[in-house]
């Protein structure tokens, strides 16, 4: 193949650089193969493997695809001359977790110019196994090679593994139906019959073994890990070891002091029932936001809102981490449910906004069984319904915190901000995704808002202000028909800087001089409420600096004066 033919071949097969393809000149592979971290062959192999796999083309110009070739003459691997085979062995040796399956190097030597080009075919990383080079995992972001972000690393670490299979579906050879709790089986039967009303009489005729197989809790009459989790006797817990299936409930006062606690063991179908009916203090709650004569009177949590996050934590817990599910109840305020294992979907917002739920599950056998016995509302649709239920009650949206191999869900059991509740009441056209975004505005969680989200809110006319100081727009406030919200808007709406400058100048004109503290006392309560104390302090500093630059004021021994 001539140089021109090779160039045409590469252009057809690998037409552009992206996460799957990288072009590199690397004229001297002795210095470039195992060289400077972040720039050598090993680093690029790691980065491509940590995405979807792909190709690294060596010996061509980055932009033009001109064939420049690469020098192999001085390159050796463990005393052997450089060949595609010895280089492949070296890659597997130096790149931790790199699979040899699918890894190969194509070598092309041009007939007319004797230039060598290598195309390294790189397989995707193994499930839960990032590929490391120089003791670091790499990835490509835009045109740059960077150390892998924690988000990407956690996503890889939480992937379903074909090697491990579905742990919840694993059969426990020594366990029998006698290791299951009869009362738990009865409860499961009732829930299964409710879901299959037309077959109720048929279901009633089944023996336990038949029912458990039909409900996909057991496999061919064999007891699974899922069966022990949902229906197992407490004394059968040892079958799960080293995995742990315990829900630790703690009751906390508003000032975060422990008031009560209890550990709930298998069977989980009974544990969830006991927790939600006998332990969580689901008291009556009264509030008025809808404009009705009579106040709303309801339980702090409807039963779905109580059970869904707990059941979700059971279904999505990474049991290989041998940790408990945590349930924190803050008295008359909120619930916090925490399970271990990375959140598998792209984001909570993605789950809520899409019509179809994510089809991937950490424990698919367990989740299907939970759906069959009424512990999961729908496969994957529970999170969206949780947001909808909170919306119906005009309560704050659930808060999901995803970090450090944990999923933390916070559910408020009361109206957090009556003004915001009134906005929901009087703006019925707001969609659920829009409410979620506005909810973050009211909670001042600006860091959780992407630029695209803020742009959408501005486009809809829902917010005003800068990214770090957003507040609800006049359009939203006006439609709420609430005097307090309108007053708050006026305070948040920044006056032109000239307004504040005039206040400073007028003060100095009247009192001849002023200290920094006196100027702060003059302005602080007039600055927008969306600014925190630090931001207000910086605003005063900027106003003084601007007036000084304009030649209107000067400072002497930390006292400000008018220029004459």
DODRENBA-933010 format. One line per field, with one value per residue (C-alpha): residue number from 1; residue in one letter; x, y, z. Coordinates in Angstrom, 1 decimal. Layout:
N
resi	[NUM, ...];
resn	[a, ...];
px	[X, ...];
py	[Y, ...];
pz	[Z, ...];
END
This chain:
564
resi	[1, 2, 3, 4, 5, 6, 7, 8, 9, 10, 11, 12, 13, 14, 15, 16, 17, 18, 19, 20, 21, 22, 23, 24, 25, 26, 27, 28, 29, 30, 31, 32, 33, 34, 35, 36, 37, 38, 39, 40, 41, 42, 43, 44, 45, 46, 47, 48, 49, 50, 51, 52, 53, 54, 55, 56, 57, 58, 59, 60, 61, 62, 63, 64, 65, 66, 67, 68, 69, 70, 71, 72, 73, 74, 75, 76, 77, 78, 79, 80, 81, 82, 83, 84, 85, 86, 87, 88, 89, 90, 91, 92, 93, 94, 95, 96, 97, 98, 99, 100, 101, 102, 103, 104, 105, 106, 107, 108, 109, 110, 111, 112, 113, 114, 115, 116, 117, 118, 119, 120, 121, 122, 123, 124, 125, 126, 127, 128, 129, 130, 131, 132, 133, 134, 135, 136, 137, 138, 139, 140, 141, 142, 143, 144, 145, 146, 147, 148, 149, 150, 151, 152, 153, 154, 155, 156, 157, 158, 159, 160, 161, 162, 163, 164, 165, 166, 167, 168, 169, 170, 171, 172, 173, 174, 175, 176, 177, 178, 179, 180, 181, 182, 183, 184, 185, 186, 187, 188, 189, 190, 191, 192, 193, 194, 195, 196, 197, 198, 199, 200, 201, 202, 203, 204, 205, 206, 207, 208, 209, 210, 211, 212, 213, 214, 215, 216, 217, 218, 219, 220, 221, 222, 223, 224, 225, 226, 227, 228, 229, 230, 231, 232, 233, 234, 235, 236, 237, 238, 239, 240, 241, 242, 243, 244, 245, 246, 247, 248, 249, 250, 251, 252, 253, 254, 255, 256, 257, 258, 259, 260, 261, 262, 263, 264, 265, 266, 267, 268, 269, 270, 271, 272, 273, 274, 275, 276, 277, 278, 279, 280, 281, 282, 283, 284, 285, 286, 287, 288, 289, 290, 291, 292, 293, 294, 295, 296, 297, 298, 299, 300, 301, 302, 303, 304, 305, 306, 307, 308, 309, 310, 311, 312, 313, 314, 315, 316, 317, 318, 319, 320, 321, 322, 323, 324, 325, 326, 327, 328, 329, 330, 331, 332, 333, 334, 335, 336, 337, 338, 339, 340, 341, 342, 343, 344, 345, 346, 347, 348, 349, 350, 351, 352, 353, 354, 355, 356, 357, 358, 359, 360, 361, 362, 363, 364, 365, 366, 367, 368, 369, 370, 371, 372, 373, 374, 375, 376, 377, 378, 379, 380, 381, 382, 383, 384, 385, 386, 387, 388, 389, 390, 391, 392, 393, 394, 395, 396, 397, 398, 399, 400, 401, 402, 403, 404, 405, 406, 407, 408, 409, 410, 411, 412, 413, 414, 415, 416, 417, 418, 419, 420, 421, 422, 423, 424, 425, 426, 427, 428, 429, 430, 431, 432, 433, 434, 435, 436, 437, 438, 439, 440, 441, 442, 443, 444, 445, 446, 447, 448, 449, 450, 451, 452, 453, 454, 455, 456, 457, 458, 459, 460, 461, 462, 463, 464, 465, 466, 467, 468, 469, 470, 471, 472, 473, 474, 475, 476, 477, 478, 479, 480, 481, 482, 483, 484, 485, 486, 487, 488, 489, 490, 491, 492, 493, 494, 495, 496, 497, 498, 499, 500, 501, 502, 503, 504, 505, 506, 507, 508, 509, 510, 511, 512, 513, 514, 515, 516, 517, 518, 519, 520, 521, 522, 523, 524, 525, 526, 527, 528, 529, 530, 531, 532, 533, 534, 535, 536, 537, 538, 539, 540, 541, 542, 543, 544, 545, 546, 547, 548, 549, 550, 551, 552, 553, 554, 555, 556, 557, 558, 559, 560, 561, 562, 563, 564];
resn	[x, x, x, x, x, x, x, x, x, x, x, x, x, x, x, x, x, x, x, x, x, x, x, x, x, x, x, x, x, x, x, x, x, x, x, x, x, x, x, x, x, x, x, x, x, x, x, x, x, x, x, x, x, x, x, x, x, x, x, x, x, x, x, x, x, x, x, x, x, x, x, x, x, x, x, x, x, x, x, x, x, x, x, x, x, x, x, x, x, x, x, x, x, x, x, x, x, x, x, x, x, x, x, x, x, x, x, x, x, x, x, x, x, x, x, x, x, x, x, x, x, x, x, x, x, x, x, x, x, x, x, x, x, x, x, x, x, x, x, x, x, x, x, x, x, x, x, x, x, x, x, x, x, x, x, x, x, x, x, x, x, x, x, x, x, x, x, x, x, x, x, x, x, x, x, x, x, x, x, x, x, x, x, x, x, x, x, x, x, x, x, x, x, x, x, x, x, x, x, x, x, x, x, x, x, x, x, x, x, x, x, x, x, x, x, x, x, x, x, x, x, x, x, x, x, x, x, x, x, x, x, x, x, x, x, x, x, x, x, x, x, x, x, x, x, x, x, x, x, x, x, x, x, x, x, x, x, x, x, x, x, x, x, x, x, x, x, x, x, x, x, x, x, x, x, x, x, x, x, x, x, x, x, x, x, x, x, x, x, x, x, x, x, x, x, x, x, x, x, x, x, x, x, x, x, x, x, x, x, x, x, x, x, x, x, x, x, x, x, x, x, x, x, x, x, x, x, x, x, x, x, x, x, x, x, x, x, x, x, x, x, x, x, x, x, x, x, x, x, x, x, x, x, x, x, x, x, x, x, x, x, x, x, x, x, x, x, x, x, x, x, x, x, x, x, x, x, x, x, x, x, x, x, x, x, x, x, x, x, x, x, x, x, x, x, x, x, x, x, x, x, x, x, x, x, x, x, x, x, x, x, x, x, x, x, x, x, x, x, x, x, x, x, x, x, x, x, x, x, x, x, x, x, x, x, x, x, x, x, x, x, x, x, x, x, x, x, x, x, x, x, x, x, x, x, x, x, x, x, x, x, x, x, x, x, x, x, x, x, x, x, x, x, x, x, x, x, x, x, x, x, x, x, x, x, x, x, x, x, x, x, x, x, x, x, x, x, x, x, x, x, x, x, x, x, x, x, x, x, x, x, x, x, x, x, x, x, x, x, x, x, x, x, x, x, x, x, x, x, x, x, x, x, x, x, x, x, x, x, x, x, x, x, x, x, x, x, x, x, x, x, x, x, x, x, x, x, x, x, x, x, x, x, x];
px	[0.0, 1.4, 1.5, -1.5, -3.5, -2.8, -3.8, -7.1, -7.7, -7.3, -9.5, -12.3, -12.0, -11.1, -12.4, -12.4, -11.0, -13.4, -13.7, -13.2, -10.3, -7.1, -4.5, -0.9, 2.3, 4.7, 7.7, 9.9, 8.0, 11.0, 10.1, 6.4, 5.3, 6.0, 6.9, 5.4, 2.1, -0.9, 1.0, 2.3, 0.7, -0.2, -2.2, -4.2, -4.9, -6.2, -8.4, -9.9, -10.5, -12.2, -14.9, -16.2, -12.9, -11.6, -8.4, -5.2, -3.5, 0.2, 2.4, 0.1, -0.3, -3.0, -4.8, -4.0, -3.6, -0.3, 1.7, 4.9, 5.6, 7.1, 10.6, 10.6, 14.3, 15.4, 12.3, 12.4, 10.1, 11.7, 14.7, 12.8, 12.5, 9.3, 6.6, 2.8, 2.9, 5.5, 3.9, 0.5, 2.1, 3.7, 0.3, -1.3, 1.6, 1.7, -2.0, -3.7, -7.1, -6.6, -8.2, -6.1, -9.4, -9.9, -6.5, -4.4, -2.1, -2.2, 1.1, 1.3, 4.6, 4.2, 5.6, 6.8, 8.3, 8.9, 7.0, 5.5, 2.0, 0.4, -3.3, -3.9, -7.3, -8.4, -11.2, -13.6, -12.8, -14.1, -17.2, -16.3, -12.7, -11.2, -8.0, -5.0, -1.7, 1.0, -1.2, -4.0, -7.2, -7.4, -10.2, -10.7, -12.7, -13.1, -9.5, -7.7, -6.5, -7.2, -7.3, -10.6, -13.3, -14.7, -18.2, -16.9, -14.9, -18.0, -20.1, -17.6, -17.4, -21.1, -21.7, -23.5, -20.9, -21.3, -18.5, -20.4, -23.9, -27.0, -26.1, -29.8, -30.5, -27.8, -29.1, -28.3, -27.9, -28.3, -31.4, -35.0, -38.5, -38.4, -35.9, -38.6, -41.0, -44.6, -46.2, -43.9, -45.0, -48.7, -48.2, -46.4, -49.3, -51.8, -49.9, -49.3, -53.0, -53.9, -51.7, -53.3, -57.0, -58.2, -56.1, -56.9, -58.6, -55.8, -53.2, -55.0, -54.7, -50.9, -48.6, -45.8, -43.2, -45.4, -46.2, -42.6, -41.6, -44.5, -43.7, -40.1, -38.7, -37.2, -35.6, -36.9, -37.8, -34.3, -34.0, -32.3, -30.6, -33.7, -36.0, -34.0, -34.0, -37.7, -39.1, -36.4, -36.7, -34.5, -32.4, -31.7, -29.7, -26.4, -27.2, -26.5, -23.1, -20.8, -23.7, -25.8, -29.5, -30.5, -32.4, -31.2, -34.0, -33.0, -35.4, -33.7, -34.8, -34.8, -31.4, -30.0, -30.0, -30.7, -34.1, -34.7, -33.3, -33.9, -32.4, -34.9, -33.8, -35.2, -37.8, -37.9, -41.5, -42.5, -39.8, -41.1, -44.6, -43.5, -41.4, -44.0, -47.0, -45.6, -42.4, -42.3, -44.3, -46.7, -48.6, -51.4, -50.2, -52.3, -51.5, -53.2, -51.8, -54.5, -56.7, -59.4, -61.4, -60.6, -57.0, -55.5, -55.4, -53.4, -50.7, -47.1, -46.4, -48.8, -48.2, -46.5, -44.1, -43.2, -42.7, -41.2, -37.8, -37.3, -38.2, -36.0, -33.1, -33.7, -33.9, -30.8, -28.6, -25.1, -25.1, -21.5, -20.5, -21.8, -23.4, -26.8, -29.5, -29.9, -33.3, -33.2, -36.5, -36.2, -39.2, -42.1, -39.8, -38.4, -37.1, -33.7, -33.1, -29.6, -28.4, -25.0, -24.1, -23.8, -26.9, -27.1, -29.2, -27.5, -29.2, -32.3, -33.5, -33.1, -35.3, -38.0, -38.1, -38.2, -41.4, -39.7, -37.6, -34.0, -33.9, -30.8, -30.9, -28.2, -30.4, -32.8, -34.0, -34.7, -36.5, -38.7, -39.7, -40.4, -42.7, -44.5, -45.2, -46.2, -43.1, -42.2, -44.9, -43.5, -40.2, -38.2, -41.1, -41.2, -38.9, -40.9, -44.1, -42.5, -41.9, -45.5, -46.9, -44.9, -46.1, -49.7, -49.3, -47.4, -44.4, -40.8, -39.3, -37.3, -33.6, -31.2, -27.6, -25.4, -21.8, -19.2, -21.0, -24.1, -27.6, -29.3, -32.9, -34.5, -38.3, -39.8, -43.0, -44.2, -44.4, -40.9, -41.7, -45.3, -44.5, -43.1, -46.2, -48.4, -46.4, -47.3, -50.9, -51.3, -49.1, -50.7, -49.2, -45.7, -44.3, -42.6, -39.1, -39.7, -40.9, -37.8, -35.6, -37.6, -37.4, -33.6, -33.9, -36.0, -33.5, -30.6, -28.9, -27.4, -24.5, -26.9, -28.2, -26.5, -26.1, -28.7, -31.2, -30.7, -31.1, -34.4, -35.7, -34.7, -36.3, -39.6, -39.4, -39.2, -36.1, -34.0, -30.6, -27.1, -26.3, -25.0, -27.9, -31.0, -34.5, -38.0, -39.1, -41.9, -43.9, -44.0, -44.4, -47.2, -49.2, -49.0, -51.1, -49.3, -48.2, -45.3, -43.8, -44.1, -42.3, -39.6, -39.2, -38.7, -36.0, -34.3, -34.5, -31.2, -31.4, -29.0, -25.6, -26.2, -28.9, -26.4, -23.7, -26.1, -26.9, -23.1, -22.5, -25.6, -24.4, -20.9, -22.4, -24.5, -22.1, -18.7, -17.1, -17.9, -16.1, -16.5, -18.7, -21.1, -21.3, -22.2, -24.9, -26.3, -26.4, -26.6, -30.4, -31.0, -29.0, -30.9, -31.9, -30.5, -27.0, -25.4, -23.3, -20.1, -21.6, -23.1, -19.7, -18.1, -20.8, -20.1, -16.4, -17.0, -19.3, -16.6, -13.9, -16.0, -16.8, -13.1, -12.1, -14.7, -12.9, -16.0, -14.6, -11.3, -10.1, -7.7, -6.8, -9.8, -12.2, -14.1, -14.5, -16.1, -13.7, -13.8];
py	[0.0, 3.4, 6.4, 8.0, 4.7, 4.4, 8.0, 7.3, 4.1, 5.9, 8.8, 6.3, 4.1, 6.7, 10.1, 12.2, 12.4, 11.7, 9.7, 6.5, 7.7, 9.6, 10.6, 11.0, 11.8, 10.3, 10.1, 8.4, 5.7, 5.1, 8.3, 8.2, 4.7, 4.8, 8.4, 11.5, 10.7, 12.3, 12.5, 9.0, 5.9, 4.3, 7.4, 7.4, 3.7, 4.2, 7.1, 5.3, 2.1, 4.1, 5.3, 2.9, 1.6, 2.6, 3.2, 5.1, 5.8, 6.5, 8.0, 10.5, 14.3, 15.4, 17.7, 16.7, 12.9, 13.2, 10.0, 10.8, 7.3, 6.4, 5.1, 1.7, 1.0, 2.0, 0.6, -2.7, -4.4, -6.6, -7.1, -8.0, -5.8, -3.8, -5.7, -5.5, -8.7, -7.5, -4.1, -5.7, -7.7, -4.4, -2.6, -5.3, -5.3, -1.5, -0.6, -2.0, -3.7, -3.5, -6.5, -8.5, -9.7, -7.4, -5.7, -5.8, -3.7, -3.4, -2.4, -0.7, 0.0, 2.1, 0.6, 3.8, 5.6, 2.8, 4.7, 2.7, 3.4, 1.6, 1.4, 0.2, -1.4, -0.9, -2.8, -1.1, -1.5, -4.5, -3.9, -2.0, -2.0, 1.4, 1.1, 2.8, 4.1, 5.6, 4.7, 7.0, 6.5, 8.8, 10.1, 12.4, 15.6, 17.7, 17.7, 17.2, 14.1, 14.5, 12.4, 10.7, 12.7, 11.2, 11.1, 9.0, 6.7, 6.1, 5.4, 2.7, 1.2, 0.9, -0.8, -4.2, -6.9, -9.9, -11.5, -11.2, -11.6, -10.6, -11.3, -11.2, -14.1, -16.4, -19.6, -20.6, -24.3, -25.1, -23.0, -24.4, -23.0, -23.7, -20.9, -18.4, -16.7, -18.1, -14.7, -13.0, -15.5, -14.9, -11.1, -11.7, -13.9, -11.2, -8.5, -10.8, -11.7, -7.9, -7.4, -10.4, -10.1, -12.2, -15.1, -14.8, -18.2, -19.9, -18.3, -19.5, -23.1, -22.9, -24.3, -22.2, -23.6, -22.9, -19.4, -18.5, -19.6, -17.9, -14.6, -15.0, -15.0, -18.4, -20.2, -23.7, -24.2, -23.0, -20.3, -17.1, -14.2, -12.1, -14.6, -14.4, -10.6, -10.3, -13.3, -14.9, -15.7, -13.4, -16.4, -17.1, -13.9, -15.8, -17.1, -13.6, -13.2, -11.3, -9.2, -7.3, -6.5, -4.3, -1.0, 1.2, 3.7, 6.7, 9.3, 12.7, 16.0, 19.2, 20.0, 16.7, 14.9, 11.1, 10.3, 6.7, 4.0, 0.4, -2.1, -3.9, -7.3, -9.6, -10.3, -6.9, -7.2, -7.2, -4.7, -2.0, -2.6, -2.2, 0.8, 2.8, 1.8, 1.7, 3.7, 6.7, 9.5, 10.3, 12.9, 15.2, 18.4, 21.5, 24.4, 27.0, 28.1, 27.4, 30.4, 28.1, 29.1, 25.9, 24.8, 21.6, 18.8, 15.7, 13.3, 14.5, 11.7, 9.7, 6.0, 5.9, 8.7, 6.8, 3.4, 4.2, 5.6, 2.8, 0.1, 1.8, 1.7, -2.1, -2.8, -0.7, -1.3, -2.6, -5.7, -6.4, -3.4, -5.0, -1.8, -1.0, 1.1, 4.2, 5.8, 9.1, 10.6, 14.2, 14.8, 16.6, 17.7, 15.3, 11.8, 10.9, 7.5, 6.5, 3.4, 2.4, 2.0, 4.5, 6.0, 4.1, 6.5, 9.6, 11.8, 12.2, 14.9, 12.6, 10.0, 12.5, 14.2, 11.1, 9.2, 5.8, 4.8, 3.6, -0.1, -0.9, -2.2, -3.2, -6.1, -6.9, -10.2, -8.6, -5.6, -7.8, -9.8, -6.6, -5.4, -8.7, -8.5, -4.9, -3.4, -1.5, 0.6, 0.2, -0.9, 2.3, 4.8, 5.3, 8.3, 10.3, 9.5, 10.6, 14.0, 14.2, 13.3, 16.1, 18.5, 17.6, 18.5, 21.7, 20.3, 20.8, 18.5, 15.5, 16.2, 13.5, 13.7, 11.4, 11.0, 8.6, 5.5, 6.6, 7.7, 10.0, 10.9, 13.7, 14.0, 17.1, 16.4, 20.0, 23.2, 24.6, 27.9, 29.1, 31.6, 28.9, 26.8, 29.7, 29.9, 26.2, 26.9, 29.9, 28.7, 25.4, 25.4, 24.7, 21.4, 19.0, 19.7, 23.4, 23.0, 21.0, 23.9, 26.5, 24.4, 24.7, 28.5, 28.7, 26.5, 28.7, 25.6, 27.5, 25.1, 22.4, 24.4, 23.9, 26.8, 25.2, 25.0, 28.6, 29.6, 27.6, 29.4, 32.8, 31.9, 31.0, 34.2, 32.5, 34.0, 37.2, 38.1, 36.6, 32.9, 33.3, 35.5, 34.2, 35.1, 34.5, 36.9, 39.5, 37.2, 34.4, 36.6, 38.7, 35.5, 34.3, 37.3, 37.4, 40.7, 39.2, 37.7, 41.0, 42.8, 40.2, 40.7, 44.4, 43.8, 41.2, 43.3, 45.2, 48.9, 50.5, 51.1, 54.8, 54.5, 53.1, 55.6, 58.4, 57.2, 57.2, 60.7, 62.1, 60.7, 62.1, 65.5, 65.6, 64.2, 65.2, 61.8, 58.1, 55.0, 51.7, 50.4, 53.5, 53.0, 49.3, 50.2, 52.6, 50.1, 46.5, 46.4, 48.0, 45.5, 42.6, 39.7, 37.1, 38.3, 36.7, 38.7, 38.1, 39.2, 42.3, 43.2, 42.8, 44.9, 47.8, 47.4, 47.6, 50.7, 52.5, 51.6, 52.8, 56.2, 56.6, 55.8, 58.4, 61.0, 61.6, 60.3, 59.5, 57.6, 58.7, 56.6, 54.4, 57.3, 58.3, 61.9, 63.8, 65.2, 68.9];
pz	[0.0, -1.0, 1.3, -0.6, -0.4, 3.3, 3.9, 2.0, 4.0, 7.3, 6.2, 5.3, 8.4, 11.0, 9.5, 12.7, 16.2, 19.0, 22.2, 20.1, 17.9, 18.4, 15.8, 17.0, 15.1, 17.6, 15.2, 17.9, 19.8, 22.1, 23.8, 23.2, 24.1, 27.8, 28.3, 30.0, 31.7, 30.0, 26.6, 25.9, 24.3, 27.6, 28.7, 25.4, 25.6, 29.1, 28.1, 25.1, 27.0, 29.8, 27.4, 24.8, 23.3, 19.9, 18.0, 18.4, 15.1, 15.4, 12.7, 11.1, 11.4, 13.8, 11.5, 7.9, 8.2, 6.3, 6.8, 8.7, 10.1, 13.4, 14.3, 15.9, 15.5, 19.1, 20.8, 22.7, 25.1, 27.8, 25.6, 22.5, 19.4, 18.9, 17.0, 17.2, 19.4, 21.9, 22.1, 22.8, 25.7, 27.0, 26.9, 29.0, 31.4, 31.9, 31.7, 34.8, 34.0, 30.2, 28.6, 26.1, 24.5, 21.4, 21.9, 18.8, 16.7, 13.0, 11.3, 7.9, 6.1, 2.9, -0.2, -1.7, 1.3, 3.9, 6.6, 9.5, 10.9, 13.9, 14.5, 18.1, 18.5, 22.1, 23.8, 26.2, 29.9, 31.8, 33.9, 37.1, 36.1, 35.0, 33.0, 34.7, 33.2, 35.4, 38.4, 37.1, 35.2, 32.1, 29.9, 27.0, 27.5, 24.3, 22.8, 26.1, 27.9, 31.6, 34.7, 35.0, 36.8, 40.0, 38.3, 35.4, 37.8, 40.0, 37.0, 35.8, 39.3, 39.6, 36.2, 36.1, 35.8, 33.6, 35.5, 38.8, 37.2, 39.1, 42.7, 43.8, 41.4, 42.8, 44.2, 47.8, 47.6, 51.3, 51.8, 51.5, 51.7, 55.4, 55.7, 54.6, 56.9, 56.5, 57.4, 54.8, 52.2, 53.0, 52.6, 49.3, 48.1, 48.9, 47.1, 44.1, 43.9, 44.0, 41.0, 39.2, 40.2, 37.3, 38.4, 42.2, 42.5, 40.5, 42.7, 45.8, 44.7, 44.3, 47.0, 48.3, 45.9, 42.8, 44.0, 44.7, 41.2, 39.5, 41.4, 40.2, 43.8, 43.5, 40.5, 39.7, 43.4, 44.5, 47.1, 45.8, 47.6, 46.6, 48.3, 51.6, 51.4, 50.9, 52.7, 54.7, 58.4, 60.5, 61.6, 57.9, 57.5, 57.6, 54.1, 52.7, 54.4, 53.7, 52.3, 54.8, 54.6, 57.5, 57.7, 60.5, 61.6, 63.7, 65.1, 65.4, 67.0, 65.0, 66.5, 65.2, 68.6, 68.7, 70.2, 69.2, 66.9, 65.8, 63.3, 61.0, 59.7, 57.0, 55.8, 54.2, 53.1, 56.8, 57.8, 55.4, 56.7, 60.3, 59.7, 57.8, 59.9, 63.5, 63.7, 61.4, 63.1, 60.2, 62.1, 60.8, 59.2, 58.6, 56.3, 54.1, 50.8, 48.2, 49.2, 50.5, 53.5, 55.2, 55.7, 54.2, 56.7, 55.8, 56.8, 56.5, 54.1, 51.9, 51.9, 48.5, 49.5, 52.7, 51.1, 47.6, 48.7, 51.3, 48.7, 46.2, 48.6, 49.1, 45.4, 44.4, 47.4, 46.4, 48.7, 47.9, 50.0, 53.2, 54.5, 56.1, 54.6, 56.7, 57.4, 59.3, 60.6, 61.6, 64.0, 62.3, 59.5, 56.9, 56.1, 54.8, 53.1, 52.2, 50.3, 49.0, 45.4, 42.6, 41.0, 37.7, 35.5, 34.0, 36.6, 38.7, 36.3, 33.4, 35.1, 35.9, 32.5, 30.4, 29.7, 29.9, 33.0, 32.8, 31.9, 33.9, 37.5, 40.0, 41.1, 38.3, 39.7, 43.1, 41.5, 39.4, 42.5, 44.4, 41.6, 41.6, 45.3, 45.4, 46.9, 43.8, 42.1, 38.6, 37.4, 37.3, 37.4, 41.2, 41.4, 38.9, 40.8, 44.0, 42.6, 41.3, 44.7, 46.4, 43.7, 44.3, 48.0, 47.2, 49.2, 48.2, 45.6, 46.9, 47.1, 45.8, 46.7, 44.6, 45.8, 47.2, 46.1, 48.0, 47.0, 49.6, 49.2, 51.3, 51.6, 53.2, 55.3, 55.3, 53.3, 53.5, 52.0, 51.8, 49.2, 46.9, 47.6, 46.5, 43.3, 42.6, 43.4, 41.2, 38.3, 37.4, 33.9, 35.3, 34.2, 36.6, 35.2, 35.6, 39.2, 40.0, 38.7, 40.5, 43.6, 43.4, 43.1, 46.2, 48.1, 46.6, 45.2, 42.3, 42.0, 41.0, 38.0, 34.7, 32.3, 30.0, 32.9, 33.7, 30.1, 30.0, 33.1, 31.6, 28.3, 30.1, 32.0, 35.4, 36.9, 36.9, 38.2, 37.8, 38.0, 41.6, 42.6, 40.9, 42.1, 40.9, 38.1, 38.2, 35.9, 38.4, 41.5, 39.9, 39.0, 42.6, 43.7, 47.0, 48.5, 50.4, 47.3, 45.5, 48.3, 48.2, 44.5, 44.9, 47.5, 45.2, 42.1, 42.0, 41.6, 39.2, 40.8, 40.4, 43.1, 45.7, 44.6, 45.1, 48.7, 49.5, 48.0, 49.7, 53.1, 52.7, 51.7, 54.8, 57.3, 55.7, 56.2, 56.8, 57.9, 56.0, 58.8, 58.5, 54.8, 55.3, 57.8, 55.2, 52.3, 53.7, 54.3, 50.9, 48.8, 47.2, 49.6, 47.2, 48.0, 51.0, 53.5, 51.7, 48.4, 50.0, 51.5, 48.0, 46.4, 48.8, 48.1, 44.3, 44.7, 46.7, 44.2, 41.3, 43.0, 43.8, 40.2, 39.0, 41.2, 43.4, 46.7, 48.4, 51.4, 54.1, 57.1, 56.3, 56.4, 53.2, 52.0, 49.1, 46.6, 46.3];
END
